[in-house]
């Protein structure tokens, strides 16, 4: 049986199928930073990434998300509010067989109706997809 040649995480799979995650809310919203790691199949050479950046008054566009994937930095420039997708090249495979994506941004906002005392939440973007490609 041939092995799959793509691997995608969406929705609950971010939490069930990742090796580790930090800074990712259960609703997939990210604050100013996030890290997620997953197993890297030997055929993986690129990572597909899709995010949603809301059009809130606190954000200035173009909106920049600094990404680091396995130590290689690349700034994503989101030109306008809405969905944004890109593909990031992967470097040489790590000895531990893991690929790690880290993100950071200087902009965030407090969602309307957030209870900052019992559940403080600051959002930058929502993670829609993280996939591995040949």
JOFENDA-V319949 format. One line per field, one symbol per residue. phi: phi as a letter, one per 40 degrees, with the letter a starting at -180 (. if undefined). psi: psi as a letter, one per 30 degrees, with the letter a starting at -180 (. if undefined). burial: 1 if it has 9 or more other ideal C-beta (glycine too) atoms within 8 Angstrom, else 0. A space follows every 50 residues. Layout:
# JOFENDA-V319949
phi: ???
psi: ???
burial: ???
This chain:
# JOFENDA-V319949
phi: .cccbaabbafccdccbccaaagbcdcgcbccaaaabacbccccbabcbb bbbccccccbbcbbbcbbbfgccaccbccachcbbabbcccdccccgbbb bbbaacbaaccdgcccccacabbbabcbabbbbc
psi: kklkglkkklbffeeeflellkgjlfggkkbfllkkklkjlffkflkkkk lkklilffkkkkkkjkkkjhfjkkkkjjfllakkklkkkkakklffgkkk kklklfkllkkkgkjfefikkkkelkkekjlkl.
burial: 00000011100011100100100110011111111111010001011111 11110000100011111111010001010000011011010001000111 1110101111000100000011111111111110
